[in-house]
Amino acid sequence: DIQNKDWLNSEFFFYDENGNPFKVRVRDCLDTKKMGYDYHATATPWRNFKPKTKASAGKVNTGSIPPESQVFPLAKLDKAISFSINRPASSRTQQEKNAQEEVLTFNAIKYDNRDYIRFDVFLNVDNNVNANELDKAEFAGSYTSLPHVHRVGDPKHTATATLRLAITELLEDIGLEDEDTIAVTLVPKKGDISIGGVEIKLAIVKLVCVVNLLTLQLNKDRFCYDSVFVCWFVCLFFNFHV
């Protein structure tokens, strides 16, 4: 709860339908019951929801798939491909996890920005993965880009991007936090994509508070999504610094 008195005691004047002024303090608006209404209490099962792991539990044999050094740079992601990759640290304490997030990073992703692009990322599955099982714990995330021309007159229309996926909690959920090497599988869904490289690093986690107008540019190299939120509440999001 915000306890700053200057903020709590900030005053605003509003006029009713008869033109009469009313003075309102911020502290008066924090409790909806004081304003004459309340929200019906409903269940929020999605807040603590954890996806289930696949029926075939256990670690994928990383010795049966090539290391990332033999896969990248990847000229064209045109089929599901699996690789093994070493982690910077394993068996970390909770304090270490709170201080640093483990981040799986795909560098130099290139594609035609006039096309719809998407590929999915899975951990601890091989290239026989069911590409539609996005409700399983092994699903780490996706890279998606809508058609958007950024450089008018550029005949190549080549976009370059970076995908970063936080995997600390995911590794806990699928029982791999003590493993030195993990298996990663990429599943192409749409478009022609090349990827320059992949790595796992530990990144300092910094919570950033943003009030009112918040612009999230989800891709620093090429603008993928630009989401603008008009927020009258405090928004928290992760800003990774490697």
C-alpha positions as CSV (number, residue, x, y, z in Angstrom):
1,D,0.0,0.0,0.0
2,I,1.2,3.5,-0.8
3,Q,1.6,5.5,2.4
4,N,2.9,8.8,1.0
5,K,0.8,11.5,2.7
6,D,1.4,14.0,-0.1
7,W,-0.1,11.6,-2.6
8,L,-2.9,10.4,-0.3
9,N,-3.9,13.9,0.5
10,S,-3.8,15.2,-3.1
11,E,-7.1,17.0,-3.8
12,F,-9.3,17.2,-6.9
13,F,-12.5,19.2,-7.7
14,F,-15.3,17.7,-9.7
15,Y,-18.7,19.0,-10.6
16,D,-22.0,17.2,-10.3
17,E,-24.9,17.4,-12.7
18,N,-26.1,20.6,-11.1
19,G,-22.7,22.3,-11.4
20,N,-21.9,22.0,-7.7
21,P,-18.2,21.5,-6.9
22,F,-17.0,18.5,-4.8
23,K,-13.6,18.1,-3.4
24,V,-12.2,14.6,-3.4
25,R,-8.9,13.3,-2.0
26,V,-7.0,10.4,-3.4
27,R,-7.3,8.5,-0.2
28,D,-11.1,8.7,-0.6
29,C,-10.9,6.7,-3.8
30,L,-8.8,3.8,-2.7
31,D,-11.7,2.0,-1.0
32,T,-14.6,1.5,-3.4
33,K,-17.0,0.8,-0.5
34,K,-16.5,4.4,0.6
35,M,-17.6,5.4,-2.9
36,G,-20.8,3.5,-2.6
37,Y,-20.1,0.3,-4.6
38,D,-18.1,-2.9,-4.4
39,Y,-17.2,-5.8,-6.7
40,H,-18.7,-9.2,-6.4
41,A,-16.1,-11.7,-5.1
42,T,-15.3,-14.4,-7.7
43,A,-12.8,-17.1,-7.9
44,T,-9.5,-16.4,-9.8
45,P,-8.2,-19.9,-10.5
46,W,-5.8,-18.6,-13.1
47,R,-3.7,-16.7,-10.6
48,N,-2.0,-19.7,-9.1
49,F,-2.5,-22.1,-12.1
50,K,0.5,-24.3,-12.9
51,P,0.4,-26.2,-16.3
52,K,1.0,-30.0,-16.0
53,T,4.1,-31.7,-17.4
54,K,3.8,-34.2,-20.2
55,A,2.8,-37.8,-19.2
56,S,6.2,-39.1,-20.1
57,A,8.0,-37.5,-17.1
58,G,11.8,-37.5,-16.8
59,K,14.7,-35.8,-18.5
60,V,15.3,-36.0,-22.2
61,N,18.6,-37.7,-23.1
62,T,20.7,-34.7,-24.0
63,G,23.4,-37.0,-25.3
64,S,21.1,-38.1,-28.2
65,I,20.7,-34.6,-29.6
66,P,23.4,-32.2,-31.0
67,P,24.8,-29.4,-28.9
68,E,23.8,-25.8,-29.8
69,S,27.3,-25.2,-31.3
70,Q,26.4,-27.8,-34.0
71,V,23.0,-26.2,-34.8
72,F,23.7,-22.5,-34.8
73,P,23.9,-20.3,-36.7
74,L,20.7,-21.7,-38.2
75,A,20.2,-20.6,-41.8
76,K,16.5,-21.6,-42.0
77,L,14.1,-22.8,-39.3
78,D,11.8,-24.9,-41.6
79,K,11.3,-27.9,-39.3
80,A,11.3,-28.8,-35.6
81,I,14.8,-28.9,-34.3
82,S,16.3,-29.9,-31.0
83,F,19.6,-29.1,-29.4
84,S,21.3,-29.3,-26.0
85,I,22.7,-26.3,-24.2
86,N,24.7,-25.8,-21.0
87,R,23.4,-23.7,-18.2
88,P,25.6,-21.1,-16.4
89,A,24.7,-22.5,-13.0
90,S,22.6,-25.3,-11.5
91,S,21.1,-26.1,-8.1
92,R,20.9,-22.4,-7.2
93,T,19.5,-21.3,-3.8
94,Q,16.2,-19.4,-3.6
95,Q,18.2,-16.3,-2.7
96,E,20.3,-16.6,-5.9
97,K,17.1,-17.1,-8.0
98,N,15.5,-14.0,-6.5
99,A,18.6,-12.0,-7.4
100,Q,19.2,-13.3,-10.9
101,E,16.8,-14.7,-13.5
102,E,18.0,-17.5,-15.8
103,V,17.3,-16.2,-19.3
104,L,17.3,-18.3,-22.6
105,T,18.3,-15.9,-25.4
106,F,18.0,-16.3,-29.1
107,N,20.2,-13.7,-30.9
108,A,20.1,-12.4,-34.5
109,I,16.7,-13.6,-35.4
110,K,16.2,-12.5,-39.0
111,Y,13.1,-12.5,-41.2
112,D,11.1,-10.6,-43.8
113,N,9.1,-7.9,-41.9
114,R,6.4,-8.1,-44.5
115,D,5.5,-11.6,-43.4
116,Y,3.7,-13.0,-40.3
117,I,6.4,-14.8,-38.2
118,R,6.1,-17.2,-35.4
119,F,8.0,-20.1,-33.7
120,D,7.5,-21.8,-30.4
121,V,10.1,-22.9,-27.8
122,F,9.9,-26.0,-25.6
123,L,12.2,-27.3,-22.9
124,N,12.9,-31.0,-22.2
125,V,11.2,-32.4,-25.3
126,D,12.7,-33.7,-28.6
127,N,11.8,-32.8,-32.2
128,N,8.8,-35.2,-32.0
129,V,7.0,-32.7,-29.8
130,N,3.3,-32.1,-30.3
131,A,3.3,-28.5,-31.6
132,N,-0.2,-27.9,-30.3
133,E,0.5,-28.8,-26.7
134,L,0.9,-25.2,-25.5
135,D,-0.9,-26.0,-22.3
136,K,2.0,-28.2,-21.0
137,A,4.7,-27.0,-18.6
138,E,7.4,-27.7,-21.2
139,F,6.2,-24.8,-23.4
140,A,8.6,-21.9,-22.7
141,G,7.2,-19.2,-25.0
142,S,6.9,-17.9,-28.6
143,Y,8.3,-15.4,-30.9
144,T,5.7,-13.6,-33.0
145,S,5.9,-10.7,-35.4
146,L,3.0,-9.2,-37.4
147,P,3.6,-7.9,-40.9
148,H,5.0,-4.4,-40.5
149,V,7.2,-2.5,-43.0
150,H,9.7,-0.5,-41.1
151,R,12.0,0.9,-43.9
152,V,10.1,2.2,-46.9
153,G,12.3,1.7,-49.9
154,D,14.4,-1.0,-48.4
155,P,14.3,-3.8,-51.0
156,K,15.4,-6.5,-48.5
157,H,12.8,-5.7,-45.7
158,T,15.0,-7.7,-43.3
159,A,14.2,-7.4,-39.6
160,T,16.7,-8.4,-36.9
161,A,15.4,-9.3,-33.4
162,T,16.3,-10.9,-30.1
163,L,14.1,-13.2,-28.0
164,R,14.6,-13.5,-24.3
165,L,12.7,-16.1,-22.2
166,A,12.9,-16.3,-18.4
167,I,13.2,-20.0,-17.5
168,T,14.0,-20.1,-13.8
169,E,10.5,-21.0,-12.6
170,L,9.9,-23.2,-15.7
171,L,13.0,-25.4,-14.9
172,E,11.6,-25.8,-11.3
173,D,8.2,-26.9,-12.6
174,I,9.6,-29.6,-14.9
175,G,12.3,-30.8,-12.5
176,L,15.4,-29.7,-14.3
177,E,16.9,-27.0,-11.9
178,D,19.7,-29.4,-10.9
179,E,20.7,-30.3,-14.4
180,D,23.8,-28.8,-16.0
181,T,22.6,-29.3,-19.6
182,I,19.0,-29.1,-20.9
183,A,17.2,-29.9,-24.2
184,V,15.6,-27.1,-26.2
185,T,13.2,-27.6,-29.2
186,L,12.2,-25.0,-31.7
187,V,9.0,-25.5,-33.6
188,P,8.4,-23.2,-36.7
189,K,4.7,-22.1,-37.1
190,K,4.8,-19.5,-39.8
191,G,7.4,-17.7,-42.0
192,D,11.0,-18.0,-43.0
193,I,13.3,-17.5,-40.1
194,S,17.1,-17.7,-39.5
195,I,18.7,-17.5,-36.0
196,G,22.3,-16.5,-35.4
197,G,22.8,-18.0,-32.0
198,V,21.5,-19.1,-28.6
199,E,22.8,-18.7,-25.0
200,I,21.7,-18.9,-21.4
201,K,22.7,-16.2,-19.0
202,L,21.9,-15.0,-15.6
203,A,20.3,-11.6,-15.6
204,I,19.7,-9.2,-12.7
205,V,16.0,-8.8,-12.1
206,K,14.8,-5.2,-11.6
207,L,11.2,-4.3,-10.9
208,V,10.1,-1.2,-12.6
209,C,7.0,0.8,-11.5
210,V,5.2,2.8,-14.2
211,V,2.2,5.0,-13.7
212,N,-0.2,6.5,-16.2
213,L,1.2,6.2,-19.8
214,L,3.2,3.0,-20.3
215,T,4.8,2.0,-23.6
216,L,6.3,-1.4,-23.8
217,Q,8.6,-2.0,-26.8
218,L,9.0,-5.7,-26.7
219,N,11.9,-5.8,-29.2
220,K,14.8,-3.4,-29.0
221,D,16.2,-4.2,-32.4
222,R,13.0,-4.2,-34.4
223,F,9.6,-3.0,-33.2
224,C,7.5,-6.2,-32.9
225,Y,4.6,-5.0,-30.7
226,D,4.0,-1.6,-29.4
227,S,1.5,-1.9,-26.5
228,V,0.3,1.3,-25.0
229,F,-1.6,1.2,-21.7
230,V,-3.3,4.1,-20.0
231,C,-2.9,3.0,-16.4
232,W,-4.5,4.6,-13.4
233,F,-2.8,1.9,-11.3
234,V,0.8,0.9,-10.8
235,C,2.1,-1.6,-13.3
236,L,5.0,-3.9,-12.7
237,F,7.1,-5.6,-15.3
238,F,10.5,-7.3,-15.5
239,N,13.4,-5.4,-17.1
240,F,16.3,-7.8,-17.7
241,H,19.8,-6.4,-17.6
242,V,22.4,-8.9,-18.7
